[in-house]
Amino acid sequence: MAGPENPHSYNFRLLNPQSLNPRPTPIAGMCNPLCPYYRCEKESLQAFKTSRRGVMVNRPHCLLLGDECLGLKCRYSKCTLLAAGADGRCLLATLNPRKA
């Protein structure tokens, strides 16, 4: 019998990054500050919508700098999936380049 009255009916499994929703959003294989798994430890990252050639685009903005976010070059940035390489590449994009 499945349901909340039977705790043994639930399937617990390890976290698979490829089955996560939403998916990581690297740009040209590099880590993107607008990725849902990118975090700023100072909580100063905001996304602003700007118009670029008539198309609305999200732009990452750092409140500490008062300018555009530096991404993984910043000392306060981190990837919650631990998929950011030392050179700024998203390791999930290199594992499966067709999906990322």
PyMOL commands that place a pseudoatom at each C-alpha (Angstrom):
pseudoatom trace, name=CA, resn=MET, resi=1, chain=A, elem=C, hetatm=0, pos=[0.000, 0.000, 0.000]
pseudoatom trace, name=CA, resn=ALA, resi=2, chain=A, elem=C, hetatm=0, pos=[1.493, 3.320, -1.074]
pseudoatom trace, name=CA, resn=GLY, resi=3, chain=A, elem=C, hetatm=0, pos=[0.846, 6.543, 0.730]
pseudoatom trace, name=CA, resn=PRO, resi=4, chain=A, elem=C, hetatm=0, pos=[1.789, 8.596, 3.769]
pseudoatom trace, name=CA, resn=GLU, resi=5, chain=A, elem=C, hetatm=0, pos=[0.640, 5.867, 6.156]
pseudoatom trace, name=CA, resn=ASN, resi=6, chain=A, elem=C, hetatm=0, pos=[3.283, 3.460, 4.815]
pseudoatom trace, name=CA, resn=PRO, resi=7, chain=A, elem=C, hetatm=0, pos=[6.768, 5.081, 5.004]
pseudoatom trace, name=CA, resn=HIS, resi=8, chain=A, elem=C, hetatm=0, pos=[8.451, 2.079, 3.331]
pseudoatom trace, name=CA, resn=SER, resi=9, chain=A, elem=C, hetatm=0, pos=[6.641, 2.675, 0.034]
pseudoatom trace, name=CA, resn=TYR, resi=10, chain=A, elem=C, hetatm=0, pos=[8.755, 5.679, -0.953]
pseudoatom trace, name=CA, resn=ASN, resi=11, chain=A, elem=C, hetatm=0, pos=[11.743, 5.284, -3.234]
pseudoatom trace, name=CA, resn=PHE, resi=12, chain=A, elem=C, hetatm=0, pos=[14.846, 7.070, -1.990]
pseudoatom trace, name=CA, resn=ARG, resi=13, chain=A, elem=C, hetatm=0, pos=[17.706, 7.338, -4.444]
pseudoatom trace, name=CA, resn=LEU, resi=14, chain=A, elem=C, hetatm=0, pos=[20.887, 9.303, -4.908]
pseudoatom trace, name=CA, resn=LEU, resi=15, chain=A, elem=C, hetatm=0, pos=[20.753, 12.736, -6.512]
pseudoatom trace, name=CA, resn=ASN, resi=16, chain=A, elem=C, hetatm=0, pos=[21.387, 12.511, -10.235]
pseudoatom trace, name=CA, resn=PRO, resi=17, chain=A, elem=C, hetatm=0, pos=[22.377, 15.929, -11.658]
pseudoatom trace, name=CA, resn=GLN, resi=18, chain=A, elem=C, hetatm=0, pos=[21.245, 14.952, -15.153]
pseudoatom trace, name=CA, resn=SER, resi=19, chain=A, elem=C, hetatm=0, pos=[17.666, 14.346, -13.985]
pseudoatom trace, name=CA, resn=LEU, resi=20, chain=A, elem=C, hetatm=0, pos=[17.355, 17.641, -12.125]
pseudoatom trace, name=CA, resn=ASN, resi=21, chain=A, elem=C, hetatm=0, pos=[14.737, 20.172, -13.032]
pseudoatom trace, name=CA, resn=PRO, resi=22, chain=A, elem=C, hetatm=0, pos=[15.602, 22.972, -13.844]
pseudoatom trace, name=CA, resn=ARG, resi=23, chain=A, elem=C, hetatm=0, pos=[18.720, 22.102, -15.802]
pseudoatom trace, name=CA, resn=PRO, resi=24, chain=A, elem=C, hetatm=0, pos=[22.031, 23.931, -15.546]
pseudoatom trace, name=CA, resn=THR, resi=25, chain=A, elem=C, hetatm=0, pos=[22.341, 26.688, -18.136]
pseudoatom trace, name=CA, resn=PRO, resi=26, chain=A, elem=C, hetatm=0, pos=[25.967, 27.085, -19.241]
pseudoatom trace, name=CA, resn=ILE, resi=27, chain=A, elem=C, hetatm=0, pos=[26.773, 29.543, -22.016]
pseudoatom trace, name=CA, resn=ALA, resi=28, chain=A, elem=C, hetatm=0, pos=[29.293, 28.103, -24.487]
pseudoatom trace, name=CA, resn=GLY, resi=29, chain=A, elem=C, hetatm=0, pos=[30.354, 25.584, -21.855]
pseudoatom trace, name=CA, resn=MET, resi=30, chain=A, elem=C, hetatm=0, pos=[31.137, 28.266, -19.271]
pseudoatom trace, name=CA, resn=CYS, resi=31, chain=A, elem=C, hetatm=0, pos=[29.339, 28.726, -15.956]
pseudoatom trace, name=CA, resn=ASN, resi=32, chain=A, elem=C, hetatm=0, pos=[26.493, 31.228, -16.111]
pseudoatom trace, name=CA, resn=PRO, resi=33, chain=A, elem=C, hetatm=0, pos=[25.589, 33.490, -13.140]
pseudoatom trace, name=CA, resn=LEU, resi=34, chain=A, elem=C, hetatm=0, pos=[21.916, 33.139, -14.110]
pseudoatom trace, name=CA, resn=CYS, resi=35, chain=A, elem=C, hetatm=0, pos=[22.045, 29.356, -13.675]
pseudoatom trace, name=CA, resn=PRO, resi=36, chain=A, elem=C, hetatm=0, pos=[19.631, 28.164, -10.971]
pseudoatom trace, name=CA, resn=TYR, resi=37, chain=A, elem=C, hetatm=0, pos=[22.518, 26.400, -9.191]
pseudoatom trace, name=CA, resn=TYR, resi=38, chain=A, elem=C, hetatm=0, pos=[24.864, 29.417, -9.095]
pseudoatom trace, name=CA, resn=ARG, resi=39, chain=A, elem=C, hetatm=0, pos=[24.967, 31.078, -5.662]
pseudoatom trace, name=CA, resn=CYS, resi=40, chain=A, elem=C, hetatm=0, pos=[26.509, 34.258, -4.317]
pseudoatom trace, name=CA, resn=GLU, resi=41, chain=A, elem=C, hetatm=0, pos=[27.655, 33.785, -0.729]
pseudoatom trace, name=CA, resn=LYS, resi=42, chain=A, elem=C, hetatm=0, pos=[27.051, 37.476, 0.038]
pseudoatom trace, name=CA, resn=GLU, resi=43, chain=A, elem=C, hetatm=0, pos=[23.538, 37.257, -1.478]
pseudoatom trace, name=CA, resn=SER, resi=44, chain=A, elem=C, hetatm=0, pos=[24.204, 40.297, -3.628]
pseudoatom trace, name=CA, resn=LEU, resi=45, chain=A, elem=C, hetatm=0, pos=[23.305, 38.830, -7.020]
pseudoatom trace, name=CA, resn=GLN, resi=46, chain=A, elem=C, hetatm=0, pos=[20.215, 40.163, -8.767]
pseudoatom trace, name=CA, resn=ALA, resi=47, chain=A, elem=C, hetatm=0, pos=[18.930, 39.667, -12.280]
pseudoatom trace, name=CA, resn=PHE, resi=48, chain=A, elem=C, hetatm=0, pos=[17.683, 42.741, -14.114]
pseudoatom trace, name=CA, resn=LYS, resi=49, chain=A, elem=C, hetatm=0, pos=[15.806, 42.735, -17.389]
pseudoatom trace, name=CA, resn=THR, resi=50, chain=A, elem=C, hetatm=0, pos=[17.254, 44.987, -20.058]
pseudoatom trace, name=CA, resn=SER, resi=51, chain=A, elem=C, hetatm=0, pos=[16.369, 45.502, -23.677]
pseudoatom trace, name=CA, resn=ARG, resi=52, chain=A, elem=C, hetatm=0, pos=[18.958, 44.434, -26.218]
pseudoatom trace, name=CA, resn=ARG, resi=53, chain=A, elem=C, hetatm=0, pos=[17.962, 45.195, -29.807]
pseudoatom trace, name=CA, resn=GLY, resi=54, chain=A, elem=C, hetatm=0, pos=[14.314, 45.044, -28.850]
pseudoatom trace, name=CA, resn=VAL, resi=55, chain=A, elem=C, hetatm=0, pos=[14.572, 41.709, -27.023]
pseudoatom trace, name=CA, resn=MET, resi=56, chain=A, elem=C, hetatm=0, pos=[14.252, 41.529, -23.233]
pseudoatom trace, name=CA, resn=VAL, resi=57, chain=A, elem=C, hetatm=0, pos=[17.349, 39.859, -21.737]
pseudoatom trace, name=CA, resn=ASN, resi=58, chain=A, elem=C, hetatm=0, pos=[18.189, 38.986, -18.109]
pseudoatom trace, name=CA, resn=ARG, resi=59, chain=A, elem=C, hetatm=0, pos=[21.485, 40.493, -16.940]
pseudoatom trace, name=CA, resn=PRO, resi=60, chain=A, elem=C, hetatm=0, pos=[23.232, 39.425, -13.716]
pseudoatom trace, name=CA, resn=HIS, resi=61, chain=A, elem=C, hetatm=0, pos=[24.022, 42.412, -11.506]
pseudoatom trace, name=CA, resn=CYS, resi=62, chain=A, elem=C, hetatm=0, pos=[26.211, 42.465, -8.379]
pseudoatom trace, name=CA, resn=LEU, resi=63, chain=A, elem=C, hetatm=0, pos=[25.058, 44.811, -5.645]
pseudoatom trace, name=CA, resn=LEU, resi=64, chain=A, elem=C, hetatm=0, pos=[28.530, 44.802, -4.006]
pseudoatom trace, name=CA, resn=LEU, resi=65, chain=A, elem=C, hetatm=0, pos=[30.280, 46.016, -7.156]
pseudoatom trace, name=CA, resn=GLY, resi=66, chain=A, elem=C, hetatm=0, pos=[27.395, 48.017, -8.539]
pseudoatom trace, name=CA, resn=ASP, resi=67, chain=A, elem=C, hetatm=0, pos=[28.157, 46.508, -11.941]
pseudoatom trace, name=CA, resn=GLU, resi=68, chain=A, elem=C, hetatm=0, pos=[27.676, 43.307, -13.925]
pseudoatom trace, name=CA, resn=CYS, resi=69, chain=A, elem=C, hetatm=0, pos=[28.411, 40.038, -12.080]
pseudoatom trace, name=CA, resn=LEU, resi=70, chain=A, elem=C, hetatm=0, pos=[31.895, 38.588, -12.672]
pseudoatom trace, name=CA, resn=GLY, resi=71, chain=A, elem=C, hetatm=0, pos=[30.716, 34.991, -12.472]
pseudoatom trace, name=CA, resn=LEU, resi=72, chain=A, elem=C, hetatm=0, pos=[33.220, 32.460, -11.169]
pseudoatom trace, name=CA, resn=LYS, resi=73, chain=A, elem=C, hetatm=0, pos=[35.971, 35.082, -11.083]
pseudoatom trace, name=CA, resn=CYS, resi=74, chain=A, elem=C, hetatm=0, pos=[34.317, 36.479, -7.951]
pseudoatom trace, name=CA, resn=ARG, resi=75, chain=A, elem=C, hetatm=0, pos=[35.530, 35.130, -4.602]
pseudoatom trace, name=CA, resn=TYR, resi=76, chain=A, elem=C, hetatm=0, pos=[31.962, 34.794, -3.276]
pseudoatom trace, name=CA, resn=SER, resi=77, chain=A, elem=C, hetatm=0, pos=[30.597, 32.640, -6.097]
pseudoatom trace, name=CA, resn=LYS, resi=78, chain=A, elem=C, hetatm=0, pos=[29.865, 28.937, -5.838]
pseudoatom trace, name=CA, resn=CYS, resi=79, chain=A, elem=C, hetatm=0, pos=[28.013, 26.193, -7.670]
pseudoatom trace, name=CA, resn=THR, resi=80, chain=A, elem=C, hetatm=0, pos=[25.621, 24.242, -5.453]
pseudoatom trace, name=CA, resn=LEU, resi=81, chain=A, elem=C, hetatm=0, pos=[26.129, 21.139, -7.623]
pseudoatom trace, name=CA, resn=LEU, resi=82, chain=A, elem=C, hetatm=0, pos=[29.928, 21.490, -7.334]
pseudoatom trace, name=CA, resn=ALA, resi=83, chain=A, elem=C, hetatm=0, pos=[30.093, 21.296, -11.119]
pseudoatom trace, name=CA, resn=ALA, resi=84, chain=A, elem=C, hetatm=0, pos=[32.199, 24.418, -11.700]
pseudoatom trace, name=CA, resn=GLY, resi=85, chain=A, elem=C, hetatm=0, pos=[35.730, 23.768, -12.859]
pseudoatom trace, name=CA, resn=ALA, resi=86, chain=A, elem=C, hetatm=0, pos=[38.766, 25.826, -11.883]
pseudoatom trace, name=CA, resn=ASP, resi=87, chain=A, elem=C, hetatm=0, pos=[38.806, 27.522, -15.288]
pseudoatom trace, name=CA, resn=GLY, resi=88, chain=A, elem=C, hetatm=0, pos=[35.113, 28.488, -15.152]
pseudoatom trace, name=CA, resn=ARG, resi=89, chain=A, elem=C, hetatm=0, pos=[33.772, 25.635, -17.261]
pseudoatom trace, name=CA, resn=CYS, resi=90, chain=A, elem=C, hetatm=0, pos=[30.588, 23.810, -16.302]
pseudoatom trace, name=CA, resn=LEU, resi=91, chain=A, elem=C, hetatm=0, pos=[31.540, 20.165, -15.847]
pseudoatom trace, name=CA, resn=LEU, resi=92, chain=A, elem=C, hetatm=0, pos=[27.971, 19.040, -16.538]
pseudoatom trace, name=CA, resn=ALA, resi=93, chain=A, elem=C, hetatm=0, pos=[28.204, 20.659, -19.974]
pseudoatom trace, name=CA, resn=THR, resi=94, chain=A, elem=C, hetatm=0, pos=[31.378, 18.710, -20.771]
pseudoatom trace, name=CA, resn=LEU, resi=95, chain=A, elem=C, hetatm=0, pos=[29.873, 15.403, -19.578]
pseudoatom trace, name=CA, resn=ASN, resi=96, chain=A, elem=C, hetatm=0, pos=[26.853, 15.617, -21.872]
pseudoatom trace, name=CA, resn=PRO, resi=97, chain=A, elem=C, hetatm=0, pos=[27.318, 18.460, -24.403]
pseudoatom trace, name=CA, resn=ARG, resi=98, chain=A, elem=C, hetatm=0, pos=[24.044, 17.771, -26.264]
pseudoatom trace, name=CA, resn=LYS, resi=99, chain=A, elem=C, hetatm=0, pos=[21.766, 18.430, -23.269]
pseudoatom trace, name=CA, resn=ALA, resi=100, chain=A, elem=C, hetatm=0, pos=[23.557, 21.450, -21.803]
for i in range(1, 100): cmd.bond("trace and resi %d" % i, "trace and resi %d" % (i + 1))
show_as sticks, trace
zoom trace
